[in-house]
Amino acid sequence: MTASLSYCVQLCVALSMAPVLAVGLGTMAAPLSPLLGGLLAISALGIQLWIVQSGLRRANAWLEQAASAFEGGAGQQRLAPFGPARLRRAIDALNRMLEQRDRLDEAMGVRERKLEEALAQLRRMSRQLVDVQERERRAIAHELHDQIGQALTAAAMRLRLLLRRHGIDPRSEDAERLTLILDGALADIRELTRSLRPAQLDHLGLASALQDLARRLFEGTGIRCKVAADAIGQPPEAVAVALYRIAQEALANVVRHADASEVRVSAGLEQDSYVLQVANDGSGFVGNHAPMPGLAAEGIHERAALLGGSAAIRAGPGLGTIVEVRLPLRV
């Protein structure tokens, strides 16, 4: 940096001495021809211009170093102080600012790493919570099916046996009322069991479970539903459960909000992802309203994100709504 200062001093001296040197050379060349005197004066100016350009290049190099120190991150080279005391104090202040910036950058980096670790831990805990919830659903569904469901079935059979044994007409008002109560309770238990954990998902696979889900949801609604999911094969349990729950939410939304006449459900493999798509020809966006309620859409996005996947919901007037979910092959 001392060299840079010397060049700046040379620059100032050169600029101040240029007229004197030009006049001196002109005076020396006075006895000579006017042409020679002019050439000497031009040569003197050329030398001064060369000194000025050299000084400017040195000054520009120092400014580039200063700019690099400010633009760079932590650990960048500091500015070397030089020149008068006032200039040195200014450079020292700049270096302190750079050090303070480096400390702030380091603190921000630590906070960002801690935030990323906290988010990763939160995702792990959320996934564990979902796994626990699914296990509890399965246990409750089995309990309902194996205990309460079988008890109601036995009660209904016992009622018919008692009616025959005591000669009571099964078509009588009281007998029919009891029979309807037991049959209704048994149907409710079966529906609750399927909602908690469909048996097809565990025993017959995702494709069969999706077909049964569509049949139960759209039965009697007038909505046509086509399911094409055989290509997905047998995904891992976590993937099968997530795709089933997402399809369940998307199809229930069609029944409640879409005003659709046809629904298409497809599931398969594309490169390195399991892909589920639920599309309907319903109303899509209506005014400023979203294609599905916020909680439903949020639940779909969260379930996909927990397994490292993604979800997209697209809709438009006259185009219906498409829910597309992609989950990685390895989760």
C-alpha positions, 0 to 999 in steps of 0.5 A, a space after each residue: 500500500 506504501 507503493 500505492 501512496 508513493 504513486 499517488 504522490 508522484 501523480 500529484 507532483 507530476 501534475 503540478 510540475 507539468 507546466 513548469 517542465 513544459 515551459 522550461 523545455 520550451 525556453 531551452 528550445 528557444 534558440 532552436 527551431 520552433 519545430 524542435 521546441 514543440 517536439 520537446 514540449 510534447 515529449 515532456 507532456 507524454 512523460 507526465 501522462 505516463 506517470 499519471 496513468 501508472 499512478 491511476 492503475 495503482 490506485 485502481 488496484 487498491 480500490 479493487 482490493 477494498 471492494 473485494 474485502 467488502 464484497 467477500 465473506 468471512 476470512 477475506 483479506 483486510 485492508 493494509 493501512 497507509 498514508 497520513 494518520 487520518 487515512 490510517 484511522 479511516 482504514 482501521 475503521 473499515 477493517 473493524 466494520 469488516 470484522 464485525 460483519 464477519 462475526 454477524 455472518 458467523 452468528 447467522 450461520 450458526 442460527 441457520 444450522 440450528 434452525 435446519 436441525 430443529 426443522 429436521 427434528 420436527 419432521 422426524 417427530 411428525 413422521 413418528 407421530 403419524 406412524 403411531 397414529 396409524 398403528 393406533 388406528 389399526 389396533 382400534 380397527 382390529 378391536 372393533 372388528 374382532 370384538 364389537 363387530 363379532 359381538 353385534 353379529 352374534 347378537 343379531 343371530 341370537 335375536 333371530 334364533 329367539 324369535 323362531 324359538 318363541 314363535 314371534 313373527 320376525 316381520 312384527 314391528 318390535 322384531 323388525 325394529 330390533 333387527 334394524 338397530 342391530 344391523 345398523 350398528 353392525 354396518 356403522 362398526 364396519 364403516 368405522 373400521 374401514 375408515 380407521 384402517 381398511 382391511 384391503 390395504 393390509 391384505 390386498 394392497 393399495 390398488 384394491 383399497 383405492 377401488 373400495 374407497 371410491 366405490 364406498 364414497 361415490 355410491 349413490 352420488 351419481 358421480 362416476 369414478 375410474 381407478 387405475 392403480 394396478 401399476 403401482 404394485 406393492 409400495 412400502 407400508 408408509 407410502 401406501 398409507 400416505 397415498 391412501 390417506 391423501 386419496 381419501 381426503 381428495 375424494 371426500 373433497 370431491 363429494 363435498 365441494 367439487 360439483 363434479 360428474 366424473 373422477 379419475 384416480 391413477 397411481 403408478 411409478 414414474 422414474 424415481 417416484 410413486 405418483 398419485 393423481 386425483 382429477 375431477 371435472 368439477 368447478 375448480 376455482 370459483 371466484 376467489 375460492 380455492 379448489 379445496 379447503 385450507 385444512 384439506 390442502 394443508 394435510 395433503 401437503 404435510 403428508 407428502 412432505 413427511 416422506 420427502 415428497 411433494 404435492 401440487 393442486 391445480 385448478 381452473 374454471 371449466 378445468 376441474 381440479 387435479 391433485 398430484 402427489 409424488 413420493 420417493 421410492 425410498 423413504 
